[in-house]
């Protein structure tokens, strides 16, 4: 009896094997015998993780009229601008955003290339790629307009310098910019040099640390990638940080945490603007409450926001603590509705600085007390405690951490960036 059952099982195995083999041969025949489906092709297609466009670098733009005065910006006349930016996320494809947001004049771009930076004004020639816009090499942007380029295949590693070269065929003076780029970028002599390995420089004013024309770099990265937005004023933007050192506190955090503990790629995008206010005015770019939707909520894969803003509201407008904390509450509610955690950072000391008055200090301390005790934020980052000199009255930033007792220097920024618990980003 056992022998008969064994024979039946063997027969069933043969029948099933023949059926499967026949189905496979049918599939091969449909696809043509000359090009059979490679073994493992279906496995590779299923296993390939999905990707999407995620921010690798970005800057928040504003009008060149800041606090009522027109700020100097580089001018172009049949020249090439090579912008150097620091990538915060790696990917296999890239695209670039051109902006004329907040501008009062029209921007005409003749050509744009992207490449890996070699040194200074030079690129790695083999990495050079031509960017197009809806299939065309150039584009004209009306005041307020923005556009993403078509994508190109280019492997960009995390934490490298990327060069974006833009040819301006006519005469153009930007009326919108990001003034604190913290990287040296270059302006060519007359001509289109977007594809030239070493940019031939203009004889006069051939460098700038401002960001103009280009406001974003995205890479095709795993769809699971997470982004943290650092949102604030000049202290987040990196005023007084060393140029070309990637040493502002958001960059310090990014360098510490290239991936999350789960292995998920992590990008830290800096949305700081010098002199920006949280709520009191739009004199230095849209206030925090007015730009939060564009600079945070509209960005892909944002999981976290670090909010450090309000000292300019106090020092320029004598805003009340309630005005500032009500704005915090509003932004936290908007972020939470989008599934984003918000970490509140305490305002830095202002003793010994031009921002200090007894009243301003009282407001600052009231705001910090609320940040620490209200329970509004998902976590509190006590930046004040990191940089304060406890031996002084009024409270001030430690002398070795600042040059003007408002903005940290490289030592202060490093201390702030290193104080942030990486466990908050899980």
C-alpha positions, 0 to 999 in steps of 0.5 A, spaced: 500 500 500 505 504 501 508 503 494 502 504 491 501 511 494 509 513 493 508 512 485 501 516 485 505 522 489 511 521 484 506 521 478 503 528 481 510 531 481 511 529 474 504 532 471 506 539 475 513 539 473 510 538 465 505 543 466 510 549 469 515 547 464 509 548 458 507 555 461 514 557 461 515 555 454 509 559 452 511 565 455 518 564 452 515 563 445 510 569 446 517 574 447 520 570 441 525 565 442 531 569 439 530 574 446 528 569 451 527 572 458 533 572 462 533 568 468 531 572 474 528 578 470 522 577 474 525 577 481 529 583 479 523 587 477 519 585 483 525 587 488 528 593 485 525 599 490 521 604 488 524 611 487 522 618 487 524 625 487 527 628 493 531 634 495 538 634 495 539 641 496 535 647 496 535 655 498 529 659 500 529 665 495 527 672 497 527 679 494 533 683 493 530 689 497 531 687 504 529 691 510 527 696 505 534 697 502 536 694 495 542 689 496 547 688 491 547 682 487 551 679 481 550 682 474 550 678 468 551 680 460 552 674 456 556 670 461 556 663 465 554 662 472 557 656 475 554 655 482 557 650 487 552 647 492 553 641 497 549 635 496 545 632 502 542 626 499 545 621 493 541 619 487 542 616 480 538 621 476 538 629 477 534 635 476 535 642 477 530 648 479 530 655 476 527 660 479 525 667 478 520 667 484 519 674 487 523 677 481 521 684 478 524 682 471 524 677 466 530 671 466 532 668 460 537 662 460 540 660 454 543 653 457 544 649 463 549 643 465 550 639 471 556 636 473 560 634 479 565 639 482 572 638 481 576 644 484 574 651 485 571 653 478 573 646 475 568 640 474 569 633 473 569 633 465 566 626 464 560 627 469 558 633 465 550 633 463 546 637 459 539 639 462 533 641 458 527 644 459 521 641 456 526 638 451 529 645 450 536 647 451 533 654 454 527 657 458 525 664 459 521 665 466 517 671 467 517 674 474 515 670 479 515 663 475 519 657 476 521 651 473 524 644 474 529 641 468 528 635 465 532 629 468 538 626 467 542 620 469 548 622 473 550 619 480 551 624 485 553 621 492 551 624 498 556 630 501 559 632 495 559 639 491 555 639 485 556 644 480 550 647 476 552 652 470 548 657 467 549 661 461 545 668 461 545 670 453 543 677 455 544 682 460 541 680 467 541 683 474 537 678 479 532 682 483 531 675 487 536 671 491 539 667 497 544 672 499 548 667 504 550 661 500 556 659 504 560 656 497 564 660 492 561 660 485 564 663 479 562 668 473 565 667 467 568 672 462 563 673 456 561 667 453 557 660 453 562 656 457 557 651 461 560 645 458 567 647 459 571 643 464 575 650 467 570 656 467 574 662 464 573 667 469 571 674 468 576 679 469 572 683 475 567 680 480 568 673 478 566 670 484 560 670 489 557 667 495 550 669 493 545 664 490 541 666 484 537 663 478 538 656 481 534 654 487 533 647 488 537 640 486 533 633 487 535 626 486 532 620 484 532 616 491 529 611 494 522 613 496 523 611 503 528 617 504 526 622 509 528 629 509 529 634 515 527 641 514 531 646 518 527 652 518 529 659 521 533 666 520 540 667 519 543 663 525 540 657 521 542 660 514 549 660 517 551 667 518 558 668 520 560 660 518 566 659 514 565 659 507 566 652 503 567 648 510 559 646 510 560 648 517 553 651 519 549 647 524 544 644 519 550 641 515 554 639 521 547 635 523 547 632 516 554 630 516 553 626 523 547 623 520 547 620 513 542 615 514 537 613 519 538 607 524 534 603 519 538 604 513 533 609 510 537 615 506 536 622 510 537 629 507 537 635 511 535 641 507 536 648 510 531 653 509 534 659 513 533 666 511 538 672 514 534 677 518 527 673 517 521 674 521 517 668 524 510 673 524 512 680 525 513 682 517 515 680 510 521 685 510 526 680 509 523 675 505 516 672 507 515 671 514 515 664 517 508 663 517 507 665 510 513 661 507 512 655 511 507 652 506 512 652 500 518 651 504 516 645 508 509 642 507 510 642 499 517 638 499 517 631 498 518 626 504 519 631 510 518 627 516 521 633 521 522 640 522 527 644 527 524 650 528 529 656 530 526 663 529 523 669 533 529 673 535 528 678 529 521 679 531 523 681 538 529 685 536 526 689 530 519 689 532 518 688 540 513 682 538 510 679 544 512 672 547 504 671 546 505 673 538 511 668 537 508 662 541 501 663 537 505 663 531 509 656 533 502 653 535 500 655 528 506 652 524 506 645 529 498 644 527 500 645 520 506 640 520 502 635 524 496 635 519 501 633 514 504 628 519 511 632 520 514 632 527 516 639 529 522 640 534 522 647 537 529 650 539 530 655 544 532 662 542 540 663 543 542 669 548 543 676 546 547 679 551 553 684 549 549 684 542 546 690 539 539 686 539 539 686 547 535 690 551 532 689 558 525 688 555 528 684 549 531 679 554 525 678 558 521 676 552 526 672 549 526 668 556 519 668 556 519 665 549 524 660 551 520 658 557 514 656 553 518 652 548 521 648 554 514 647 558 508 648 553 508 641 550 507 643 544 513 641 540 514 633 539 521 635 542 525 641 545 532 642 543 535 647 548 540 651 543 541 656 549 544 651 554 549 649 548 552 656 547 550 660 553 555 663 558 552 661 565 557 666 568 555 672 565 549 677 566 545 678 562 546 672 559 550 671 553 553 666 548 560 664 550 566 669 547 569 663 544 563 661 540 561 668 537 564 674 534 558 679 535 554 675 540 548 674 536 551 669 531 555 663 533 562 662 529 564 655 527 565 653 534 558 655 536 555 652 530 559 645 531 556 645 538 549 646 536 549 641 530 553 636 535 548 637 541 542 634 537 540 627 539 540 623 532 535 618 536 530 623 534 530 621 527 528 614 527 
